[in-house]
Amino acid sequence: MPETPATRIDFSGPQLRADQRGYVLDGEFVDGFDDRRDLSPLARRQIAMWADAFGGDVSDVQRELLGLDVEPDRVGVEILTAATRNADVDLPLASEFGLVERLTDEQTLVVREPWRMLAGGERRDYPLTVGELAAVTGATAKQVREWENATLLPGYRIDGRRQFFSAAVVHAFALAALDRYQVAALTTLQAADADDDCFVRLVEHTLATRRSRLAESRRRFAEVAQGILGQIRAVLVSASAEDPQERSATPTDDDLGEHLARTTLARSVKLHDAFGAIASDDLSARSDAESHLVFEREKRVSKPRGSSGRTKPPGPLSSGEVLLYDDDFELFVHPASGKGWKLSADLGLSVSRKNDAVRIGKLLSTRLGDGAVRVYPRDDRGIVKRSVSR
Amino acid sequence: MWNRPGSPRYWFHYTERTRARAIVASKTFKVGTKHTKGRAGVYVCPYAPGSRTEEDLAGRILDGSYHEREKLRAVVVLASGPDITFESDPDTRDGMRHLADPGSLVELPNQIVGWAAIVDGQWQHSLTLFDPLALP
């Protein structure tokens, strides 16, 4: 049992103690289960039941109480049923559709502890009335009634009145963020005959289209990620094969950062090499050993497809031509300066689609100002296309 | 603290706070109509509130489901017997269960002995869970 008192969360009426030797009533501990004539028949019957269950002395009066037919607590069962559905169905559904996750921290606190937003000395808890739901969410009572009538938020009839639980607060926060046209659209959807309503079908079509686009976008992202991983793997394998000490060791995540840093330099040299326009002074600042390392590594990385998974570059390119390494998801240009540039970083362009040669070509023409940039993309088999795009 | 010699054996049913409160107020358990394991009933575990992290609890009794995290913010405390008995839940490591029909009402006036909930970021317990001799 807990040893230090916390803020007490109690109910009216007798509550069985954890030691089952008595009960708590109005904040007081009571030992045993003697009858209390000052309590309601329902409470007295409850105490009599405990006396019977836990071996206490059951008086004649208590035996009479045990024989009484007591009306079940209808409202209590209604609250219990609604609270169970709120926890098991409404809240998980709201969470599944992302409504819970998009709440701000303040809204989450209100959902969990609604009394923070309600005036009055007594701490109010669920279920909330229409006015209370409006008060905690910033909506109007009229809006709450309209949303509930349109079944846009879960509401329950308890003791003949509209009552709301935490999932309704989550929905109300989401609905309050919409404009009236969006709410009207949702209301129309809820009221429509799903099998025979043009509006419903158009909405379904719109959603299906959006899902399809999203799936395509995710597929492309996965391809890109796979390409980058493949590239990193190739670099690691290459470095491992080159260094006798690394050859025996399996590359780990710790090695990855160092390898990436070292190969960034090597890759720019590879471009010069592939384009046949290496400026000798580019390497002059490096040590002979470093230059040797870079070139040796790049020779391995640039092997034709089949041995290392890459296609051999299509020979030296002319000034202003561009090779699109679609499996690297990067683009390198060879403009009049004779230098290899990393497109996305140096020119501020992003490659969002493979083989989008025409678009890339036009963008580069604009950026470089020579109007004669040609792009050579690869097809799905990795073959470089020698088509000219302007 | 819990389950000391001479005291009843206690079990804990984690659920959403309002539902826990409704269970204690009515001294009745409403069996849900949906259950992830496909077997409806009253499910309990031996983990007292605050004894494990939310992550650990979620992994043990919610299969790590994020959508169900609100169910870890309150707990109904049940003593063993005499209303119902629990059997070992084969789907969890330490859990116990009492199978019942979906949607049915299970009255537990002699076993529900209190509840606790996270309020203001801390576990707070009903007065019934305190040892009367330990209180000032």
Interface residues (C-beta under 8 A of the other chain):
Chain A: M1 P2 E3 P5 A6 T7 R8 I9 D10 F11 Q15 L16 R17 A18 D19 Q20 G22 Y23 V24 G27 F29 D31 Q46 M49 W50 A53 F54 D73 G76 V77 I79 L80 T81 A83 T84 N86 A87 D88 V89 L91 P92 S95 E96 V100 R112 E113 D125 Y126 P127 F165 S166
Chain B: M1 W2 S7 P8 Y10 T15 E16 R17 T18 R19 R21 A22 I23 V24 A25 S26 T28 K30 G32 T33 K34 Y66 H67 E68 E70 K71 R73 V77 A79 P82 L105 P109 N110 I112 V113 G114 W115 A116 A117 V119 D120 Q122 W123 Q124 H125 S126 L127 T128 L129 F130 D131 P132 A134 L135
